[in-house]
Every structure is written in C-alpha cells, then in structure tokens.
Amino acid sequence: MSKITKKLSSDEKKLIRQMYWRSFTLYSAVTPAKQGASGFEYSMLPAINRFYKNAEDKRKAMVRQMSYFNTNIAMVPFVMGIAASMEKKRSENKDFNEDSINAVKTSLMGPLAGIGDSLTWGVLRVLAGSIAISLAQGGNILAPIIYLLIFNIPVQLVRWYGGQLGYTLGSTLISDLYEKGLINIMTKAASIVGLVMVGAMTSSMVKFNLAWNLVVKGKTILKSQALLNQIFIGLLPLLITLLCFYLLKNKNVSINWLIIGAIVISIILALIGVV
C-alpha cells in the first residue's frame, strides 16, 4: 500500500483525507429516493471545489454526485476515490464523457456491497462478537471495547487506504482507457451492470402479491398470483416500478407524493382484500 501512497502528491493525500472524514456522514441524511446521495455529494465537495473553478461546472458536478448511492460503508471511500479521479479528468478534458462517472459508481455499488457486507457483517462482526462474548462471560469489563476495536480497526484501515487506492487506480484506468479509445465501451458496460443491479433491487424490494382469487361455491378455482407467476414472475412489481418512473420522469410528480400515494393505495387494497 505504501507504493500507492508514494504516487500521490501531498495535496492529493490531503484531499483524500478530507473525503475520508466527511464520508462518516454518508448515511446521516438517508432518503428513500436517493439513500446516501447527499452524504456522498458532501464528501465529494473537497474534490469538486479543487478541480472546478467555474461556478457552473461546480453546480453540474454537485448535481452529478447527488445521484442514488447505496453500498457497504467500508467500501465507500474506494468509490469516492474513483469518482474524484474521474471528476479530475472531467475538469481537465471538456470532452470527457460525464455519464461515465455515474455509470461507474452505479456498477460498483452492488458488487462492493456484497463483498463488504459478507466480510464486515458476516465475518468480522461475528468474530469480534464471539471474542467479546467470551471475555464478558469471564467477567472482563473491557469486552465491549475489545469488540469495538476488533471490528472497527480493520474497517477503518480498509476505508483509509481504499480511498487512496480508488483515486490512484481511477486515474491510471481512465488515462489508459482514453489512450486506447475504450472509454465509451467502459461506460456502456458499466451502465449495463448498473441497470442489472437496479433490476435486481426492484425484484427484491418491490412486493405486490395478489390475495384476490376466483372462488366458486366456496372452492378456489383460480389463484390470481399463481397465474401471473406463470406468465411473468414479478410482473406487477415491475409495472408499478415503471409507472412510478414514468410519473417521476415525465409528469414531474414529487417523490414524496409517490411514496404517500403508494402507502395510501396499499392500505386501501389491503383493506378490500386485493393484496
């Protein structure tokens, strides 16, 4: 890891440190529509202010970094480092494809969340908890502190060096892609991966199961949900998601009204026995 830090100037190291400390606020203002976007944008401000001198360019970069973001907290600085290196490239090259920045962010969220959750919550937390419980059962008053140290030290090391690694790899990768003319291919590939992740989230998070069935003389002769599943599994959740996207994108309906509307309609449908 020391080889990576040697490649960075003192100003770049200072920039990454600022982003690291700000990244602790990532999920302090979570919204259903954008999750940790506001915290991500706040953490990226040191990079945006450094790389962009024009007020309009700063505004566009801030809007760009306010896109939906949600991943494991230990992996956040790595993504920020890559995003910062891409914003730097954008400030130096006006022909830089702006869409590639969010495409790369979106494509990294899912895989890094899976890796981070498995290692931090699935392995490290269990290991720290088992050691702390053993100490607590023996009457050691330091058990909670030991738990926090075992869990947080590795996580913070990953966060600390992850930002530096992301920034260094991002700069090298983007430069190589531009030199080889592969930046558009990378952007398209990252966009496809991002759309796959969004599709997976829609399938796993949006639930709408029909409870209404066709009953004749007290006997159920047609189960609506089973019939729909034979046609297209997850059809109704997909249609609901597409409808919300249409209202949000084309009709400028507020996300707050969409949430309220979904809650009210869900309650009504549940009361009348449709879902």
N, C-alpha and C positions, 0 to 999 in steps of 0.2 A: 504493500500500500504506500510505502514511502516513495516509490518510483512515481506514483501518480501525483502525490503532493508536490514533488520537485518540479513537475511540469507546469504547475500553477504559479502565477505571479502573486506577490503579497496582496495586491488589490483584489485579485480573484479569490484568494483564500478568505479575505475579509468579507467579500460579497457572499460567499457560501456560508460563512459563519452567521451572517445576518439572516440569511434564509433559514438556516437550521434553527435558530432561536425562535424565529417567527412561526415556524412550522408547528410549534406546540399549540398554536391557536386554531389549527386546521378545522377541528370539529367543534369549535366553541359556538358557532352560529350555523347549525345544520338546518337546511330547509328540505322539504320533500322533493322539490323540483330540482335542486342542484347539489344537495348533500353538502360536501365541504368546499364548494367552489369559492365562497367568499374568503375562507381561510387560506385557500391556495393562492388566490389573487393577492391577498395581503402579504403573504410570504414571498411572492414574486416581485413585489414593489421595489426592493433594492435593485434588482436586475433591470427592471423596466426603467427606473429613474436614471440608472447609469448608462444604459445603452441608447436610450432615446432622448434627444434634446428638444425635438419638436413636440408641442402640446398635443397635436392631433395624432401623431404616431403613438404617444403615450396612451392616449384615450383608447385607440384601437387595440393596443396591446393589453390594456386592462380589461376591456370587454372580452377579448380573446381568452384571457386567463380566468374569466368568470364562467366558463363552460362547466357542465356537470363533471364532478370529480368525486370518486369514492374508491379507496383502496386501503390496504393494511397500513397502519400508521408508521410501522418500521420502514416501509418501502417508499414513503412519501418523499424524503429528501432526494432519493435517486431520481425520481420522476421530475422533481423540481430542477435538479441539476441539468438533466437533458433538455427540459423546456427552456431554461435560462441560456444554454448554449445555442439553442435554435433561435431564440429571440435576439441573441447577439449577432448571429448570422443574418437574420432579417434586417437588423439595423445597418449592417454593412453592405447588404445587397438588396436593392429595391425590387429586384426580380425574383427574390426568394418566395417560394410558394407558402403563403401564410397558412393555408389549410393543413399543411403537413404537421404543424405544431400540435394542433388539437387531435389530429389523426393519430399521431404517435402517442400522445397522452392517453387517449381512449383505448388504444390497442394494448397499452401496458397495464391498465388498471386491473383487468380481470386476472391475467396470469400472475401478477405480483401479489394480488390479494390472496390467491390460492396458496402461493408459496409462503407468504408472510403469515397467514392465519394458521397454516399447518405447523410452521416452525415455532411461532411465538405462543399461540394459544394451545395448539395441540401437543407440543413437545416441551417447550421451555417453561410454560406456566405449570404444567403437571409436574415436571422435575422440581421446580422451585417449591411448589406446594407440598410435595411429598417430603422433601428435606425439612421444610419449615414445620410440618405437622409432627415429624419425628422429634424435632427439637422441642416443640411445645409440649408434647406428651411427657418429655423428660423434665419439664419444668423450666426450660431455658426461656428467659424473658426476652431474649434477642431474636426469637423465632420470626416475628413479623418483619424485623429489619433485615434478617438474612433472606427472607422471601423476596423483599423488595430489591435487594442488591443482586441476588441471583437472576431475577427476571429483568431488571432494568439495565444493568451494565451491558450485557450483550446487545440488547435492543438499541441502546443509545450509541454503542460502537457502530452498529450497522447503519443507524441514521447519520452519524457523524461522517463516516467515510463513504456512505452511499451517495451523499450529495457531491462529494469531490469526484467519485468515480463516474457518476452520471454526467457531470459537467465536462470532464475530460473525454470520456468516451463519446459523448454527444458531439463535441467539437470535431473530433477526429472522424467520426462516422459521417457527419454532414458534409465535411470537406471532401472526403473520398467519394461520396455519392454524387456530389456536384461535378467533380472532376471526371467521373466515369459516366455522367449523364443518366444516373439511375434514380434521381430524387423523385421523379414522377411515379416510377414503379413502386418505390418505397411508400409514397403517400397513398397510392391506391391499395397496396397490400395492407397497410396499417388501417385504412378506412374499412376494408372488408373485415379484418379481425375485430375492429371496434363495433361494427354492425352485428357481427355474430355474438359478441358479448352482450350487446343491448337486447338482442333477440332472446338470449338465454335468461337475462334478467326479467324480461317480460313474461316468459313462460313460467318462471319460478315464483315471481312475486305477484302477478295479477291473477286473482282467483275469481271464477264465476261458474258455479255448478248449479245447473237447473235441478230444483227439487220437484217441479211440476211433472206429473206423469199422467198418462191416459188410463183412466180406471173405468171399467165397465162391470156393473153389478158387484162391486167390491173387490174385483180382481184387476190387478195391474197388467195391462196388455201391451203397454208401450212405455219404456223408460227413456225420457227425452235426452238425458245426458249421455246415456249409453249409445243412443242413436247418433248423436252428434259426434261422439268419440270415434264411431265407425267411419264417419265422413271425414273428419279433420280434428285430431286431438288438439285442444286448446283454441278452437275456432272463436268462441265467444270472447275470451280474454284478448285475443289478437284484434278482433273487431272493435272492442272497447278501447284498446290502446290506439288504434288507428283513428278512431273517432276523436279521442282526446287530442291527438296530434294535429288532426285537421282543424279542430276548433282553436287550438293554441296557435297554429301557424297561419292559417288562412282567415280566421274570423277574429283574431286578436283577443280571444277570451282569456281573462286573467287565470293564472294557475290556481289562485285562491278560490275562484268561483268553480273551477273544475273539481277541486277537492271537496268543496261544500256540496256541489251537485252530486258527486259520486256517493258521498255519505248519505245524503237525503234519499236518493233513489235506492240505494242498498237497503236502507231501513224500510222503505215502503214495500219493496219487493219481498223482503224477508217477512214482513207482517202479513202479506197476502199469500204467502206460501210459494212464491215463484222460485226463490233461491233458498 
